[in-house]
Amino acid sequence: MNVIAPAIAPAIAPGRPPQAIHGLIDVDIHPRPHSLAAYKPYLSTRWWEYLNTYGIRARHGFTGGQPPFPKAQPLASRRDAWPPGGTPASDLGFLQSQLLDHHGIDHGLLNPLQPSGQGDQNNAFSVAMASAVNDWQIETWVRPEPRLHASIVVPYEDGPASAAEIRNRAQDPGFAQVLMMSRTAEPAGKHRYWPIYEAAQEANLPVAFHAFGYSGWPMTNGGWPSFYIEEVSEHANSCQPQVTSLVVEGVFEAFPKLRVVLIECGWGWLPALGWRLDRHWHTLRSEVPHLKRKPSDTIRDHIWVSTQPMEDPERPEHLLDTIDWIGPDKILFASDYPHWDFDDPRHALPAVIPLPTRRAIWGGNARALYGF
């Protein structure tokens, strides 16, 4: 692992782990507009009127103005994350005080979820909304707060339009990665998405897949689940076929410098997936002659994961084995602020993880990946 120079951080931050001498970097912060009017300056008259007339129409069942399933708290947020007169993560000053300053965070990555336009039934509107959300991130969050970095929101069901958006933003240092969702209309390795990966590699930007998304399909192979516990547990399942598709379709063979980050997807499942793919590759490799390496080697070279949520097995050595398989340099800290299942960096990493590895997870790994 490369030696990372200590970060410049606040001298005293009550919520910062004192051992985080390589810095503290949060790769999952969810900004949210107080209202859709926040996007008005960045939408054309046509699309602003469209938004007001028809609204956001996600390609998904059970949306109807409400989340697909109830959350533990309104807007899935911490009870103390509501700024005066606003919605969680809609006020920069409040976020600075409660998250960045309190925890001594050196860098934070913004991952806007809905309303972002991703997965909308109207692809042209999705393109317009993605661009507006990117403008909004830069002007509202990144320009006034240099600790924050934006993700390029792309209308991922339109590959060429997504590539154009990436290239349009690539020279802006305020953007640190490309943002997709884990539930796409087709498996992520399909050629319709390749323009995204081509543009991301060209721009030297990682592609992040965040859990959720609006594919129009249930995440199970038998229909919609009955309970929220099923929904939230299926986030890992929605990412497994995405990793499989990216590997087997040859995305990493075509784009050997592409880096993929899985956010809020868990990662205890990743070794088992690698083992299974390797076993099948040995007997079925004639079907995929474009794969020159074991799938598990490709996964370990190209896939990063985030700590929120992180599996907590009964036997601590199982966690250490999993970290060793994935690679201690491939795990990034994520708080998921402002959501109710927020991970406090002081308590998120079990003490059984060796201190050098915890230091790398808190900040060193993300610093190397994103070049902060």
Kinemage of the C-alpha trace (Angstrom):
@kinemage 1
@onewidth
@group {chain A} dominant
@subgroup {mainchain}
@vectorlist {calphas} color= white
{ca met a 1} P 0.000 0.000 0.000
{ca asn a 2} L 1.306 3.472 -0.812
{ca val a 3} L 2.321 5.697 2.072
{ca ile a 4} L -0.140 8.576 2.297
{ca ala a 5} L 0.952 11.927 3.689
{ca pro a 6} L -1.061 13.097 6.707
{ca ala a 7} L -3.962 15.353 5.817
{ca ile a 8} L -4.444 18.898 7.006
{ca ala a 9} L -7.490 18.694 9.268
{ca pro a 10} L -9.077 20.751 12.035
{ca ala a 11} L -6.936 20.569 15.185
{ca ile a 12} L -9.913 19.584 17.298
{ca ala a 13} L -12.997 17.857 15.943
{ca pro a 14} L -15.011 15.985 18.582
{ca gly a 15} L -16.416 13.509 16.090
{ca arg a 16} L -13.154 12.665 14.334
{ca pro a 17} L -11.354 9.425 15.196
{ca pro a 18} L -8.006 10.543 16.656
{ca gln a 19} L -6.253 7.695 14.860
{ca ala a 20} L -7.347 9.003 11.421
{ca ile a 21} L -3.941 10.539 10.747
{ca his a 22} L -4.231 10.008 6.979
{ca gly a 23} L -7.380 12.128 6.916
{ca leu a 24} L -11.100 11.457 7.001
{ca ile a 25} L -12.922 11.219 3.679
{ca asp a 26} L -16.646 10.521 3.405
{ca val a 27} L -17.657 9.097 0.009
{ca asp a 28} L -21.442 9.158 0.553
{ca ile a 29} L -23.178 12.427 1.400
{ca his a 30} L -26.678 13.015 0.038
{ca pro a 31} L -27.510 16.661 -0.659
{ca arg a 32} L -31.137 17.462 -1.269
{ca pro a 33} L -32.847 20.605 -2.556
{ca his a 34} L -35.271 22.254 -0.145
{ca ser a 35} L -37.714 22.272 -3.063
{ca leu a 36} L -37.653 21.681 -6.803
{ca ala a 37} L -37.409 25.452 -7.236
{ca ala a 38} L -33.707 25.091 -6.448
{ca tyr a 39} L -33.278 23.640 -9.942
{ca lys a 40} L -35.148 26.422 -11.748
{ca pro a 41} L -32.052 28.552 -12.525
{ca tyr a 42} L -30.469 25.587 -14.275
{ca leu a 43} L -33.419 24.378 -16.381
{ca ser a 44} L -34.645 25.870 -19.628
{ca thr a 45} L -38.145 27.341 -19.677
{ca arg a 46} L -39.350 24.255 -21.521
{ca trp a 47} L -38.090 21.808 -18.936
{ca trp a 48} L -39.039 23.932 -15.918
{ca glu a 49} L -42.608 24.068 -17.206
{ca tyr a 50} L -42.496 20.332 -17.914
{ca leu a 51} L -41.323 19.625 -14.359
{ca asn a 52} L -44.124 21.735 -12.890
{ca thr a 53} L -46.777 20.243 -15.169
{ca tyr a 54} L -45.868 16.552 -15.204
{ca gly a 55} L -43.405 16.152 -12.340
{ca ile a 56} L -40.788 13.455 -11.997
{ca arg a 57} L -42.058 10.147 -13.329
{ca ala a 58} L -39.618 7.481 -12.224
{ca arg a 59} L -39.459 4.242 -14.192
{ca his a 60} L -40.497 2.207 -11.177
{ca gly a 61} L -43.470 0.686 -9.441
{ca phe a 62} L -44.928 1.884 -6.138
{ca thr a 63} L -43.545 5.418 -6.400
{ca gly a 64} L -46.710 7.535 -6.773
{ca gly a 65} L -45.250 10.493 -4.898
{ca gln a 66} L -44.035 8.295 -2.030
{ca pro a 67} L -40.895 6.165 -1.561
{ca pro a 68} L -41.216 2.567 -2.829
{ca phe a 69} L -41.355 1.386 0.793
{ca pro a 70} L -41.608 3.259 4.131
{ca lys a 71} L -38.382 4.309 5.778
{ca ala a 72} L -37.567 4.378 9.467
{ca gln a 73} L -37.779 8.183 9.491
{ca pro a 74} L -39.267 10.856 7.168
{ca leu a 75} L -37.053 11.282 4.098
{ca ala a 76} L -35.034 8.379 5.523
{ca ser a 77} L -33.146 10.921 7.639
{ca arg a 78} L -31.789 11.364 11.132
{ca arg a 79} L -34.150 13.176 13.470
{ca asp a 80} L -31.485 15.769 14.225
{ca ala a 81} L -30.589 16.374 10.573
{ca trp a 82} L -33.448 18.809 9.892
{ca pro a 83} L -32.199 22.405 9.646
{ca pro a 84} L -34.572 25.191 10.729
{ca gly a 85} L -37.186 25.623 8.028
{ca gly a 86} L -35.562 23.115 5.682
{ca thr a 87} L -35.188 19.466 4.760
{ca pro a 88} L -32.205 17.273 5.665
{ca ala a 89} L -28.978 18.085 3.801
{ca ser a 90} L -30.569 21.079 2.076
{ca asp a 91} L -28.714 23.764 4.064
{ca leu a 92} L -24.971 24.162 3.535
{ca gly a 93} L -24.273 25.872 6.851
{ca phe a 94} L -26.123 23.199 8.811
{ca leu a 95} L -24.312 20.408 6.949
{ca gln a 96} L -20.958 22.097 7.512
{ca ser a 97} L -21.573 22.310 11.248
{ca gln a 98} L -23.191 18.905 11.846
{ca leu a 99} L -21.079 16.795 9.510
{ca leu a 100} L -17.926 18.408 8.128
{ca asp a 101} L -16.841 20.430 11.161
{ca his a 102} L -18.067 18.100 13.904
{ca his a 103} L -16.354 15.063 12.381
{ca gly a 104} L -13.334 16.879 10.961
{ca ile a 105} L -14.016 15.625 7.451
{ca asp a 106} L -11.335 16.633 4.965
{ca his a 107} L -13.241 15.706 1.808
{ca gly a 108} L -16.849 14.673 1.189
{ca leu a 109} L -18.400 13.292 -1.988
{ca leu a 110} L -21.909 14.403 -2.897
{ca asn a 111} L -24.232 11.725 -4.280
{ca pro a 112} L -27.613 13.298 -5.124
{ca leu a 113} L -30.423 10.755 -5.209
{ca gln a 114} L -34.007 11.652 -6.093
{ca pro a 115} L -35.046 14.145 -7.227
{ca ser a 116} L -32.192 13.901 -9.730
{ca gly a 117} L -33.982 12.795 -12.904
{ca gln a 118} L -32.052 9.548 -13.171
{ca gly a 119} L -34.289 6.716 -14.320
{ca asp a 120} L -37.112 9.016 -15.428
{ca gln a 121} L -39.502 7.604 -18.012
{ca asn a 122} L -38.799 10.597 -20.276
{ca asn a 123} L -35.159 10.253 -21.329
{ca ala a 124} L -34.960 13.797 -22.702
{ca phe a 125} L -36.164 15.183 -19.378
{ca ser a 126} L -33.695 12.945 -17.567
{ca val a 127} L -30.891 14.502 -19.618
{ca ala a 128} L -32.035 18.027 -18.722
{ca met a 129} L -32.470 17.217 -15.041
{ca ala a 130} L -29.060 15.563 -14.738
{ca ser a 131} L -27.400 18.662 -16.139
{ca ala a 132} L -29.400 20.922 -13.802
{ca val a 133} L -28.485 18.813 -10.756
{ca asn a 134} L -24.817 19.015 -11.727
{ca asp a 135} L -24.984 22.801 -12.018
{ca trp a 136} L -26.819 22.952 -8.675
{ca gln a 137} L -24.180 20.836 -6.943
{ca ile a 138} L -21.373 23.075 -8.096
{ca glu a 139} L -23.028 26.415 -7.409
{ca thr a 140} L -24.802 25.531 -4.147
{ca trp a 141} L -22.316 23.196 -2.502
{ca val a 142} L -18.878 22.908 -4.090
{ca arg a 143} L -18.017 26.503 -4.951
{ca pro a 144} L -18.733 27.820 -1.435
{ca glu a 145} L -17.319 24.723 0.360
{ca pro a 146} L -14.036 23.330 -1.037
{ca arg a 147} L -14.217 20.241 1.189
{ca leu a 148} L -17.143 19.011 -0.904
{ca his a 149} L -16.827 17.342 -4.300
{ca ala a 150} L -19.660 16.683 -6.746
{ca ser a 151} L -20.560 13.514 -8.612
{ca ile a 152} L -21.476 13.825 -12.268
{ca val a 153} L -25.110 12.740 -12.342
{ca val a 154} L -25.764 11.083 -15.702
{ca pro a 155} L -29.001 10.037 -17.462
{ca tyr a 156} L -27.564 6.535 -17.571
{ca glu a 157} L -30.295 4.959 -19.708
{ca asp a 158} L -29.041 7.204 -22.539
{ca gly a 159} L -25.412 6.216 -23.002
{ca pro a 160} L -24.373 8.855 -25.580
{ca ala a 161} L -26.056 11.681 -23.634
{ca ser a 162} L -24.364 10.483 -20.447
{ca ala a 163} L -20.982 10.452 -22.182
{ca ala a 164} L -21.592 13.990 -23.418
{ca glu a 165} L -22.419 15.152 -19.887
{ca ile a 166} L -19.242 13.538 -18.533
{ca arg a 167} L -17.082 15.190 -21.177
{ca asn a 168} L -18.785 18.514 -20.559
{ca arg a 169} L -17.916 18.342 -16.849
{ca ala a 170} L -14.596 16.522 -16.989
{ca gln a 171} L -12.409 19.631 -16.839
{ca asp a 172} L -14.204 21.013 -13.790
{ca pro a 173} L -12.138 20.042 -10.724
{ca gly a 174} L -15.302 20.229 -8.616
{ca phe a 175} L -16.364 16.803 -9.912
{ca ala a 176} L -14.703 13.676 -8.524
{ca gln a 177} L -16.661 10.754 -10.010
{ca val a 178} L -19.555 9.662 -12.236
{ca leu a 179} L -22.746 8.567 -10.471
{ca met a 180} L -25.020 5.717 -11.555
{ca met a 181} L -27.566 3.621 -9.664
{ca ser a 182} L -27.416 -0.113 -9.008
{ca arg a 183} L -30.784 -0.854 -10.622
{ca thr a 184} L -30.540 -0.129 -14.316
{ca ala a 185} L -32.968 -1.131 -17.060
{ca glu a 186} L -30.474 -3.740 -18.285
{ca pro a 187} L -27.363 -5.273 -16.696
{ca ala a 188} L -24.638 -2.650 -16.432
{ca gly a 189} L -22.203 -4.473 -18.709
{ca lys a 190} L -24.466 -4.186 -21.759
{ca his a 191} L -23.056 -2.174 -24.644
{ca arg a 192} L -25.722 0.521 -24.272
{ca tyr a 193} L -23.810 1.730 -21.193
{ca trp a 194} L -20.311 1.499 -22.673
{ca pro a 195} L -20.197 5.166 -23.772
{ca ile a 196} L -20.384 6.046 -20.057
{ca tyr a 197} L -17.376 3.915 -19.203
{ca glu a 198} L -15.424 5.159 -22.196
{ca ala a 199} L -15.972 8.794 -21.208
{ca ala a 200} L -15.224 8.090 -17.529
{ca gln a 201} L -11.935 6.366 -18.359
{ca glu a 202} L -11.055 9.195 -20.730
{ca ala a 203} L -11.681 11.696 -17.909
{ca asn a 204} L -9.862 9.505 -15.340
{ca leu a 205} L -12.962 9.501 -13.136
{ca pro a 206} L -14.260 6.502 -11.152
{ca val a 207} L -17.812 5.323 -11.824
{ca ala a 208} L -19.856 4.913 -8.644
{ca phe a 209} L -22.893 2.637 -8.469
{ca his a 210} L -25.084 3.659 -5.554
{ca ala a 211} L -27.760 1.320 -4.219
{ca phe a 212} L -31.342 1.969 -5.383
{ca gly a 213} L -32.418 3.164 -8.797
{ca tyr a 214} L -35.466 3.159 -11.007
{ca ser a 215} L -35.163 0.329 -13.482
{ca gly a 216} L -38.868 -0.374 -13.708
{ca trp a 217} L -38.209 -3.919 -12.489
{ca pro a 218} L -38.467 -5.431 -9.001
{ca met a 219} L -35.131 -6.448 -7.547
{ca thr a 220} L -36.297 -10.045 -7.034
{ca asn a 221} L -36.851 -12.601 -9.781
{ca gly a 222} L -40.434 -13.138 -8.654
{ca gly a 223} L -42.009 -9.717 -8.225
{ca trp a 224} L -42.252 -6.989 -5.624
{ca pro a 225} L -41.397 -7.844 -1.994
{ca ser a 226} L -43.859 -7.378 0.844
{ca phe a 227} L -41.658 -5.680 3.419
{ca tyr a 228} L -39.059 -2.964 3.680
{ca ile a 229} L -36.623 -5.407 5.288
{ca glu a 230} L -36.681 -7.305 1.980
{ca glu a 231} L -36.190 -4.138 -0.026
{ca val a 232} L -33.201 -2.945 1.960
{ca ser a 233} L -31.622 -6.409 2.063
{ca glu a 234} L -31.851 -6.676 -1.708
{ca his a 235} L -29.426 -3.805 -2.285
{ca ala a 236} L -26.571 -6.286 -2.182
{ca asn a 237} L -28.415 -8.601 -4.566
{ca ser a 238} L -28.931 -5.795 -7.066
{ca cys a 239} L -25.184 -5.146 -7.161
{ca gln a 240} L -24.062 -8.740 -7.617
{ca pro a 241} L -25.465 -9.065 -11.155
{ca gln a 242} L -24.028 -5.644 -11.984
{ca val a 243} L -20.523 -6.746 -11.008
{ca thr a 244} L -21.030 -10.025 -12.860
{ca ser a 245} L -22.227 -8.208 -15.963
{ca leu a 246} L -19.378 -5.692 -15.943
{ca val a 247} L -16.836 -8.504 -15.682
{ca val a 248} L -18.373 -11.078 -18.026
{ca glu a 249} L -19.384 -8.631 -20.756
{ca gly a 250} L -15.753 -7.530 -20.934
{ca val a 251} L -16.113 -3.931 -19.758
{ca phe a 252} L -12.789 -4.021 -17.928
{ca glu a 253} L -11.078 -5.675 -20.884
{ca ala a 254} L -12.276 -2.837 -23.113
{ca phe a 255} L -11.555 -0.125 -20.508
{ca pro a 256} L -8.576 -1.400 -18.512
{ca lys a 257} L -8.178 1.816 -16.489
{ca leu a 258} L -11.839 1.970 -15.408
{ca arg a 259} L -12.452 2.036 -11.641
{ca val a 260} L -15.845 1.202 -10.138
{ca val a 261} L -17.051 2.089 -6.644
{ca leu a 262} L -19.990 0.286 -5.011
{ca ile a 263} L -21.713 2.580 -2.500
{ca glu a 264} L -24.221 1.436 0.123
{ca cys a 265} L -24.308 -2.043 -1.367
{ca gly a 266} L -22.561 -4.033 1.339
{ca trp a 267} L -19.563 -6.149 0.371
{ca gly a 268} L -19.548 -9.389 2.365
{ca trp a 269} L -20.942 -11.069 -0.757
{ca leu a 270} L -18.052 -10.081 -3.025
{ca pro a 271} L -15.633 -12.969 -2.286
{ca ala a 272} L -18.332 -15.620 -2.792
{ca leu a 273} L -19.279 -14.025 -6.107
{ca gly a 274} L -15.645 -14.084 -7.192
{ca trp a 275} L -15.287 -17.748 -6.248
{ca arg a 276} L -18.416 -18.712 -8.163
{ca leu a 277} L -17.402 -16.760 -11.247
{ca asp a 278} L -13.955 -18.338 -11.215
{ca arg a 279} L -15.437 -21.829 -10.985
{ca his a 280} L -17.748 -21.266 -13.943
{ca trp a 281} L -15.068 -19.457 -15.947
{ca his a 282} L -12.824 -22.512 -15.788
{ca thr a 283} L -15.488 -24.660 -17.480
{ca leu a 284} L -17.187 -22.045 -19.678
{ca arg a 285} L -14.282 -19.822 -20.703
{ca ser a 286} L -14.699 -20.830 -24.364
{ca glu a 287} L -17.967 -18.860 -24.328
{ca val a 288} L -16.191 -15.678 -23.249
{ca pro a 289} L -12.803 -15.700 -24.999
{ca his a 290} L -12.537 -11.957 -24.444
{ca leu a 291} L -11.915 -12.612 -20.729
{ca lys a 292} L -8.159 -13.037 -20.397
{ca arg a 293} L -7.995 -13.284 -16.613
{ca lys a 294} L -9.813 -14.949 -13.737
{ca pro a 295} L -12.957 -12.930 -12.873
{ca ser a 296} L -11.814 -12.657 -9.253
{ca asp a 297} L -8.570 -10.970 -10.331
{ca thr a 298} L -10.525 -8.477 -12.408
{ca ile a 299} L -12.854 -7.746 -9.485
{ca arg a 300} L -9.971 -7.122 -7.094
{ca asp a 301} L -8.247 -4.791 -9.553
{ca his a 302} L -11.256 -2.701 -10.574
{ca ile a 303} L -13.851 -2.703 -7.745
{ca trp a 304} L -13.869 -0.506 -4.630
{ca val a 305} L -16.532 -0.716 -1.890
{ca ser a 306} L -17.831 1.571 0.859
{ca thr a 307} L -18.314 0.849 4.554
{ca gln a 308} L -21.958 1.843 4.852
{ca pro a 309} L -23.497 -0.648 5.333
{ca met a 310} L -20.714 -2.919 6.535
{ca glu a 311} L -21.338 -6.540 7.485
{ca asp a 312} L -20.821 -7.442 11.146
{ca pro a 313} L -20.293 -11.219 11.368
{ca glu a 314} L -20.418 -13.078 14.680
{ca arg a 315} L -16.838 -14.265 14.234
{ca pro a 316} L -14.539 -11.245 13.734
{ca glu a 317} L -12.022 -13.281 11.758
{ca his a 318} L -14.621 -13.642 9.002
{ca leu a 319} L -14.629 -9.862 8.579
{ca leu a 320} L -10.834 -9.827 8.387
{ca asp a 321} L -10.854 -12.616 5.811
{ca thr a 322} L -13.324 -10.670 3.693
{ca ile a 323} L -11.239 -7.491 3.894
{ca asp a 324} L -8.146 -9.473 2.929
{ca trp a 325} L -9.909 -10.944 -0.136
{ca ile a 326} L -11.276 -7.613 -1.360
{ca gly a 327} L -8.066 -5.784 -0.519
{ca pro a 328} L -7.588 -3.433 2.443
{ca asp a 329} L -6.772 -0.688 -0.078
{ca lys a 330} L -10.158 -1.066 -1.806
{ca ile a 331} L -12.460 -0.091 1.090
{ca leu a 332} L -13.685 3.491 1.582
{ca phe a 333} L -15.419 5.176 4.495
{ca ala a 334} L -19.024 6.300 3.949
{ca ser a 335} L -21.371 7.933 6.446
{ca asp a 336} L -24.595 8.003 4.370
{ca tyr a 337} L -25.408 11.420 5.853
{ca pro a 338} L -28.137 12.539 6.557
{ca his a 339} L -29.933 9.189 6.558
{ca trp a 340} L -31.163 7.443 9.681
{ca asp a 341} L -28.587 4.664 9.318
{ca phe a 342} L -25.743 7.213 9.358
{ca asp a 343} L -22.365 5.754 10.343
{ca asp a 344} L -20.369 7.746 12.864
{ca pro a 345} L -16.684 7.434 11.859
{ca arg a 346} L -15.709 6.923 15.523
{ca his a 347} L -17.767 3.739 15.760
{ca ala a 348} L -18.152 2.459 12.185
{ca leu a 349} L -14.951 0.413 12.026
{ca pro a 350} L -14.607 -2.449 14.532
{ca ala a 351} L -11.426 -2.444 16.600
{ca val a 352} L -10.643 -5.937 15.307
{ca ile a 353} L -9.589 -4.285 12.035
{ca pro a 354} L -5.862 -3.484 12.327
{ca leu a 355} L -5.156 0.194 12.901
{ca pro a 356} L -3.187 0.685 9.636
{ca thr a 357} L -6.170 -0.689 7.715
{ca arg a 358} L -8.633 1.508 9.612
{ca arg a 359} L -6.494 4.541 8.827
{ca ala a 360} L -6.498 3.604 5.156
{ca ile a 361} L -10.280 3.134 5.171
{ca trp a 362} L -10.909 6.442 6.945
{ca gly a 363} L -9.010 8.405 4.363
{ca gly a 364} L -5.906 6.987 2.728
{ca asn a 365} L -7.701 4.749 0.244
{ca ala a 366} L -10.061 7.457 -0.986
{ca arg a 367} L -7.205 9.943 -1.218
{ca ala a 368} L -5.349 7.526 -3.518
{ca leu a 369} L -8.456 6.694 -5.584
{ca tyr a 370} L -9.699 10.240 -6.147
{ca gly a 371} L -6.359 12.023 -6.083
{ca phe a 372} L -7.308 14.461 -3.318
